[in-house]
Amino acid sequence: MTLIACFLLNKEIISTGSESMRRYIPLLIIGLCIVFMVLATLLYTTQSVGKKEQANKFIPVTKTLTVYTTIPVEMASIIASEYQKDANIQVNFIPIAKEDLINNFQHNNIKDVDMVLADSTVLEELKSLNALTSNISEEEDIVKERFKDNNNSWIGVWYDPIVFCYNLDYVKNNWQIPLTWNDLAQNNNIKIAMTDFMVASAAANVLYSLSQDKNIDNTMLLMQQIHAKVVRYAKYLSTPVRMVGMGEADVAIAVQSETLRYINDNYPISIIYPKDGTAYQLTAVGIVKDSNQQVEANNFIKWLLSDDIQISLQKNRYYYVPTNYTSLTYKEFAGKNIRFLEKNNIFDENAKKAILDEWVTNVRLKN
């Protein structure tokens, strides 16, 4: 009886266990389905991301524009990369010194060159050689006359004004700070840092523009007064700004682009635009008359005037003011209504050399 009872008890337990297992089978199936769906989703996502990354790596190039340029190589690389993404057109930038660029055009050594992106003074030289084609579009028509050629041979795309870069402690501790060139020259208790006019055209534009505005004799007198307060003539455009940020000078005569770069790095400096006017360096672009890609070149100019490239440049710490005053990036700049001195291409190269030589002789090297 005992054996029979045990057998029946075991049979009941097994039966009960089987019934319990049957109850869990639907849950097990649902769980497996969920796992399968998750794995399938992950696989699809991985494949999609892989395809997208592959698509981003391979950008089909339909055409190539060859451009002579005097802008920094790193900056040119950013522009080329962004335009290839946007237009599927490769921009082949050829970095070249200003003198070599002009010389190549003078000797017709410009095979397959479509465009030039450089300082506006370079474009003026090429215009005089009849090397550029006249070009105009709705986007270019918006640009102010100051920033383009009267005959539409070239157009400015962005500019970099000269500013007074002040140390914030100096501003806080002095109730009256110099706001004009004359104020700066006449203040005897200020330490000034500036880039040597001999080593940077952006700095030398101050000398040329002031000479046009105030005449050469008055400008040299002004520079002699400023010279007495200069603690250093730097070799680079960034050095005066850094000196002010470190408290080694009270004010720098500097380009805005470098000043904004240090402001974004949290240096204690601020920008003041000279009330009596300032100089600027204008970057301009023109289409070579003999180029076979006039339409493509014109489209590239339109793009250079757009917000897209300015946003990319600012992300990479290049802070220039766009000449297209309708763009959003232009509206972000505080100094939109700067008073400018005369255009910095008013003197020819011989006249500029004479002014620079006089500054070196009567100011820079004079005790």
C-alpha positions as CSV (number, residue, x, y, z in Angstrom):
1,M,0.0,0.0,0.0
2,T,2.8,2.3,0.8
3,L,4.5,1.7,-2.6
4,I,1.2,2.4,-4.4
5,A,0.6,5.6,-2.3
6,C,4.1,6.9,-3.2
7,F,3.6,6.1,-6.9
8,L,0.3,8.0,-6.9
9,L,1.8,10.9,-5.0
10,N,4.8,11.2,-7.5
11,K,2.4,11.0,-10.4
12,E,0.4,13.8,-9.0
13,I,3.5,16.0,-8.4
14,I,4.7,15.3,-12.0
15,S,1.2,16.2,-13.3
16,T,1.1,19.4,-11.3
17,G,4.6,20.4,-12.5
18,S,3.6,19.8,-16.1
19,E,0.5,22.0,-15.7
20,S,2.7,24.7,-14.2
21,M,5.2,24.5,-17.1
22,R,2.3,24.7,-19.6
23,R,1.2,28.0,-17.9
24,Y,4.6,29.5,-18.4
25,I,5.0,28.5,-22.1
26,P,3.0,31.6,-23.4
27,L,5.2,33.9,-21.2
28,L,8.3,32.2,-22.5
29,I,7.2,32.7,-26.1
30,I,6.4,36.4,-25.5
31,G,9.8,36.9,-23.9
32,L,11.5,35.3,-26.9
33,C,9.6,37.5,-29.3
34,I,10.6,40.6,-27.4
35,V,14.3,39.5,-27.5
36,F,14.0,38.8,-31.2
37,M,12.5,42.3,-31.9
38,V,15.2,44.0,-29.8
39,L,17.9,42.2,-31.7
40,A,16.3,42.9,-35.0
41,T,16.0,46.6,-34.2
42,L,19.7,46.8,-33.1
43,L,20.8,45.1,-36.3
44,Y,18.7,47.5,-38.5
45,T,20.0,50.5,-36.6
46,T,23.6,49.4,-36.9
47,Q,23.2,48.8,-40.6
48,S,21.5,52.2,-41.1
49,V,24.2,54.1,-39.2
50,G,26.9,52.2,-41.1
51,K,25.3,53.1,-44.5
52,K,24.9,56.7,-43.4
53,E,28.6,56.9,-42.3
54,Q,29.6,55.3,-45.5
55,A,27.5,57.8,-47.5
56,N,29.1,60.7,-45.6
57,K,32.6,59.4,-46.3
58,F,31.8,59.2,-50.0
59,I,30.7,62.4,-51.5
60,P,30.4,62.3,-55.3
61,V,32.3,65.1,-56.9
62,T,30.8,66.4,-60.1
63,K,33.2,69.2,-60.9
64,T,36.3,71.0,-59.6
65,L,37.0,74.7,-59.2
66,T,40.6,75.8,-59.0
67,V,41.2,78.9,-56.8
68,Y,44.3,80.9,-56.1
69,T,44.2,82.2,-52.5
70,T,46.2,84.1,-49.9
71,I,44.0,83.1,-46.9
72,P,45.4,80.7,-44.3
73,V,45.7,77.1,-45.4
74,E,43.6,75.7,-42.5
75,M,40.8,78.2,-43.3
76,A,40.8,77.2,-47.0
77,S,40.6,73.6,-46.1
78,I,37.4,74.2,-44.0
79,I,35.8,76.1,-46.9
80,A,36.7,73.4,-49.4
81,S,35.3,70.7,-47.2
82,E,32.0,72.5,-46.5
83,Y,31.4,73.4,-50.1
84,Q,32.0,69.8,-51.2
85,K,29.3,68.6,-48.7
86,D,26.9,71.3,-49.8
87,A,27.4,71.3,-53.6
88,N,29.3,68.2,-54.5
89,I,31.9,70.4,-56.1
90,Q,35.5,70.1,-55.1
91,V,37.4,73.4,-54.6
92,N,41.1,73.0,-55.2
93,F,42.7,75.9,-53.3
94,I,46.2,76.8,-54.3
95,P,47.9,78.9,-51.5
96,I,50.1,81.5,-53.0
97,A,51.9,84.7,-51.9
98,K,50.4,88.0,-53.1
99,E,53.5,88.9,-55.2
100,D,53.6,85.4,-56.9
101,L,49.9,85.5,-57.6
102,I,50.1,88.8,-59.4
103,N,53.3,87.8,-61.2
104,N,51.6,84.6,-62.5
105,F,48.8,86.7,-64.0
106,Q,51.2,89.2,-65.5
107,H,53.0,86.4,-67.3
108,N,49.8,84.5,-68.1
109,N,50.9,81.5,-66.0
110,I,47.4,80.7,-64.8
111,K,46.4,77.5,-66.6
112,D,43.0,76.2,-65.4
113,V,42.7,78.8,-62.6
114,D,39.0,79.7,-62.2
115,M,38.9,82.1,-59.3
116,V,40.9,84.2,-56.8
117,L,40.1,84.5,-53.1
118,A,42.4,87.1,-51.5
119,D,42.8,90.5,-50.0
120,S,40.9,93.1,-52.0
121,T,44.1,94.9,-52.9
122,V,45.1,91.8,-54.9
123,L,41.8,91.7,-56.7
124,E,42.3,95.4,-57.6
125,E,45.7,94.6,-59.2
126,L,44.1,91.8,-61.2
127,K,41.3,94.1,-62.3
128,S,43.9,96.5,-63.7
129,L,45.4,93.6,-65.7
130,N,41.9,93.0,-67.2
131,A,42.1,89.4,-65.8
132,L,38.7,89.3,-64.1
133,T,35.2,89.0,-65.6
134,S,32.4,91.3,-64.6
135,N,29.9,89.4,-62.4
136,I,26.7,90.3,-60.5
137,S,23.8,88.4,-58.8
138,E,21.0,89.3,-56.4
139,E,23.1,88.2,-53.5
140,E,26.1,90.3,-54.6
141,D,23.9,93.3,-55.3
142,I,23.0,93.4,-51.6
143,V,26.6,94.1,-50.6
144,K,27.5,97.7,-49.9
145,E,29.4,99.6,-52.5
146,R,32.3,100.0,-50.1
147,F,32.9,96.3,-50.2
148,K,32.9,95.6,-54.0
149,D,34.3,96.9,-57.2
150,N,32.4,99.6,-59.0
151,N,32.4,97.5,-62.2
152,N,31.6,94.2,-60.4
153,S,35.0,92.7,-61.3
154,W,35.3,91.4,-57.7
155,I,33.2,91.4,-54.5
156,G,34.2,91.4,-50.8
157,V,32.9,88.4,-48.8
158,W,34.0,89.3,-45.3
159,Y,36.2,91.9,-43.5
160,D,38.2,92.3,-40.3
161,P,38.2,95.7,-38.7
162,I,40.9,97.2,-36.5
163,V,39.7,97.8,-32.9
164,F,40.9,99.1,-29.6
165,C,41.2,96.0,-27.4
166,Y,41.1,97.1,-23.7
167,N,41.9,95.2,-20.6
168,L,38.8,95.1,-18.4
169,D,40.7,96.1,-15.3
170,Y,41.9,99.2,-17.1
171,V,38.3,100.0,-18.2
172,K,37.0,99.6,-14.6
173,N,39.7,101.7,-13.0
174,N,39.6,104.6,-15.4
175,W,36.5,106.8,-15.7
176,Q,37.6,108.1,-19.1
177,I,39.2,105.8,-21.6
178,P,40.5,106.8,-25.1
179,L,37.7,106.4,-27.7
180,T,39.4,108.0,-30.7
181,W,42.9,107.9,-32.3
182,N,43.6,111.4,-31.0
183,D,42.5,110.4,-27.5
184,L,44.9,107.5,-27.6
185,A,47.8,109.6,-28.9
186,Q,47.3,112.2,-26.2
187,N,46.8,109.9,-23.2
188,N,50.2,109.9,-21.3
189,N,49.2,107.2,-18.8
190,I,48.5,104.2,-21.0
191,K,50.5,101.2,-22.2
192,I,49.9,100.2,-25.9
193,A,50.6,97.0,-27.7
194,M,50.4,96.7,-31.5
195,T,51.6,94.7,-34.4
196,D,54.5,96.1,-36.4
197,F,53.2,97.7,-39.6
198,M,56.2,96.1,-41.4
199,V,55.2,92.5,-40.8
200,A,51.4,92.5,-41.4
201,S,49.3,94.1,-44.1
202,A,46.2,94.0,-41.8
203,A,48.1,96.3,-39.3
204,A,49.6,98.5,-42.0
205,N,46.1,99.3,-43.3
206,V,45.8,101.6,-40.2
207,L,48.7,103.6,-41.5
208,Y,47.4,103.9,-45.0
209,S,43.8,104.7,-44.0
210,L,44.8,107.3,-41.5
211,S,47.1,108.9,-44.0
212,Q,44.2,109.3,-46.4
213,D,41.8,110.6,-43.8
214,K,44.1,113.0,-41.9
215,N,46.9,113.5,-44.5
216,I,50.4,112.0,-44.2
217,D,52.0,114.7,-42.1
218,N,49.3,114.6,-39.4
219,T,49.3,110.8,-39.4
220,M,53.0,110.7,-38.8
221,L,52.6,113.2,-35.9
222,L,49.8,111.0,-34.5
223,M,52.0,107.9,-34.8
224,Q,54.9,109.6,-33.0
225,Q,52.6,110.4,-30.1
226,I,51.3,106.8,-30.0
227,H,54.8,105.4,-30.4
228,A,55.8,107.0,-27.1
229,K,53.3,104.7,-25.3
230,V,54.0,101.5,-27.2
231,V,55.5,98.8,-24.9
232,R,55.9,96.3,-27.8
233,Y,55.7,96.1,-31.5
234,A,54.7,92.5,-32.1
235,K,55.4,90.2,-35.0
236,Y,52.0,88.5,-35.0
237,L,48.4,89.8,-35.0
238,S,47.5,87.8,-31.9
239,T,50.3,88.9,-29.6
240,P,49.0,92.4,-28.7
241,V,45.6,90.9,-27.8
242,R,47.2,88.3,-25.6
243,M,49.4,91.0,-23.9
244,V,46.3,92.9,-23.0
245,G,44.6,89.8,-21.7
246,M,47.6,89.1,-19.5
247,G,47.7,92.6,-18.1
248,E,51.0,93.5,-19.9
249,A,49.4,96.3,-21.7
250,D,46.3,98.4,-21.2
251,V,45.1,98.5,-24.9
252,A,46.0,96.8,-28.1
253,I,45.5,98.2,-31.6
254,A,44.4,94.9,-33.0
255,V,42.2,93.1,-35.6
256,Q,38.8,92.1,-34.3
257,S,39.1,88.5,-35.3
258,E,41.9,87.8,-32.9
259,T,40.2,89.8,-30.2
260,L,37.0,87.8,-30.5
261,R,39.0,84.6,-30.4
262,Y,40.5,85.6,-27.0
263,I,37.2,86.8,-25.7
264,N,35.7,83.4,-26.5
265,D,38.6,81.9,-24.5
266,N,37.5,84.0,-21.5
267,Y,40.3,86.5,-21.5
268,P,39.4,89.8,-19.6
269,I,39.3,92.1,-22.6
270,S,36.7,94.2,-24.4
271,I,36.3,95.8,-27.8
272,I,35.8,99.5,-28.6
273,Y,35.5,100.8,-32.1
274,P,37.4,104.1,-32.7
275,K,34.8,106.8,-32.9
276,D,36.6,108.7,-35.5
277,G,36.8,105.7,-37.8
278,T,38.9,102.6,-38.3
279,A,40.6,100.6,-41.0
280,Y,39.8,97.1,-42.1
281,Q,41.1,94.2,-44.2
282,L,38.7,93.0,-46.8
283,T,38.8,89.5,-48.3
284,A,37.3,89.4,-51.8
285,V,36.7,87.0,-54.6
286,G,36.7,87.3,-58.3
287,I,36.2,85.1,-61.4
288,V,39.1,84.7,-63.9
289,K,38.0,85.9,-67.3
290,D,39.3,82.9,-69.1
291,S,37.6,80.3,-66.8
292,N,35.4,77.8,-68.5
293,Q,33.3,77.5,-65.3
294,Q,31.7,80.9,-65.0
295,V,28.3,79.5,-63.7
296,E,29.9,77.2,-61.1
297,A,32.2,80.0,-60.0
298,N,29.3,82.4,-59.6
299,N,27.4,79.8,-57.5
300,F,30.5,79.5,-55.3
301,I,30.5,83.3,-54.7
302,K,26.8,83.2,-53.7
303,W,27.7,80.4,-51.2
304,L,30.6,82.4,-49.8
305,L,28.1,85.2,-49.0
306,S,25.7,82.9,-47.2
307,D,25.3,82.0,-43.5
308,D,26.4,78.4,-44.0
309,I,30.1,79.2,-44.4
310,Q,30.2,81.8,-41.7
311,I,28.7,79.4,-39.2
312,S,31.4,76.8,-40.1
313,L,34.2,79.4,-39.8
314,Q,33.0,80.5,-36.4
315,K,32.9,77.0,-35.2
316,N,36.5,76.7,-36.1
317,R,37.4,80.1,-34.4
318,Y,37.5,82.3,-37.4
319,Y,35.6,85.5,-36.6
320,Y,35.1,87.7,-39.6
321,V,32.3,90.1,-40.4
322,P,30.3,89.1,-43.5
323,T,29.7,91.8,-46.1
324,N,26.1,90.4,-46.6
325,Y,24.3,92.6,-44.1
326,T,21.1,90.5,-44.5
327,S,22.7,87.4,-43.1
328,L,22.0,86.2,-39.6
329,T,25.7,86.0,-38.7
330,Y,26.1,89.6,-39.6
331,K,23.3,90.6,-37.3
332,E,25.1,88.7,-34.4
333,F,28.1,91.1,-34.5
334,A,27.9,94.0,-32.1
335,G,29.9,96.4,-34.2
336,K,27.6,96.5,-37.3
337,N,27.6,100.3,-37.7
338,I,31.3,100.9,-37.6
339,R,32.6,104.2,-38.9
340,F,35.3,103.4,-41.5
341,L,38.1,105.5,-42.7
342,E,38.7,105.6,-46.4
343,K,39.0,102.3,-48.3
344,N,42.4,100.8,-47.8
345,N,43.1,100.3,-51.6
346,I,43.3,104.1,-52.2
347,F,47.1,104.1,-52.6
348,D,49.0,102.1,-55.1
349,E,51.9,99.9,-54.0
350,N,54.6,102.6,-54.5
351,A,52.6,105.1,-52.5
352,K,52.1,102.6,-49.7
353,K,55.8,101.8,-49.6
354,A,56.7,105.4,-49.4
355,I,54.3,105.9,-46.4
356,L,55.7,102.8,-44.7
357,D,59.3,103.9,-45.2
358,E,58.5,107.3,-43.7
359,W,56.9,105.6,-40.6
360,V,59.9,103.4,-40.2
361,T,62.4,106.3,-40.5
362,N,60.5,109.0,-38.5
363,V,58.6,106.9,-36.0
364,R,59.6,103.3,-35.5
365,L,63.4,103.8,-35.4
366,K,63.4,107.3,-34.1
367,N,64.3,107.7,-30.4
